[in-house]
Amino acid sequence: MDSQSTPRRVLPKRKRKETSYFPTDSEASDAEAEEIGDRDLGAETTPQGKKVKLNAAAGSTKPLPKKKIFPFTSLPPELKNKIYDYVLTCDHEVPIIWRLRQYRHTAALGDTETFQNFLRRGRYRLYSPAPKPILKPSFGPNILLLSRQMHAETSPILYGANVFAFEDTRALHAFCANIGPKNCALLQQLALKHMGYSKGSKALNNPAFAMLGSAVNLTRLAMDCSIHYSGRGEQIARQFYRDGHHWLEAVASNKRRRDAAVDIIELGMQNIRLYGYTSSDEEAFNREKMPEITTSFRNELRRMLKV
């Protein structure tokens, strides 16, 4: 019976392609695989079977090769300064207004209509239905946020080459608090369009000039606003000293001269215009009287600084 046993049937093996799980030493195969992977990341297959190329920014997170990045930081300093001047400087005043954003006191850029209405009425902003931009399209202070090197190179140009015009002392206080003492020291020319008179606004007159204490390198401070209602140089000087003695003393300490800040201050015609619009005869009289008021203002300010 054992001699008559049925022989066991042996099935043939299935032919399969040999797979290797070890990395090969062929550099050509690696380059080909990487190229295929890049094509897969940069294309998307539609339901119709067509491949659509994806956006480089959205379809791939891989950094661009160095040959596609413009070497801006490697440019000569002279060429970079020309670009900075074009982007960061204005031929006119840069208007700064006060804003309350998310319960925070901040400063923002203004526009032409805002400032014109503000100067005509002598009160807070009147919003125009169609504001006209006052800044040139190329003005872009956000360039300071690109890198630390860019911030260090552009800060002296932005803060030193422009004339910043502040809507009121609230805008001045918020601006100085936001940019910090280091950038305040770079400021060269400022203009103030309004001093606070109400109980809520005049409370920031003294803190605003206290925050300005770091701006010891100013060459011009234009007070394009009425400081005291009397229109007398002595009263104007006393009111200015009451609000700005911190800044006056800071400039005196830096320049080693007690009256160093006196010649920096420029009084505007608003200090002798008491009742809004004036006739041409009164305006001519004010122009003749302005040098007298300025002289008495500076003499009284020097006396209060004990010069």
Beta strands, then each sheet from edge to edge (+ up, - down):
strand 1: 43-45
strand 2: 51-53
strand 3: 94-101
strand 4: 104-109
strand 5: 163-166
strand 6: 189-192
strand 7: 220-223
strand 8: 265-267
sheet 1: 1+ 2-
sheet 2: 4+ 3- 5- 6- 7- 8-
end
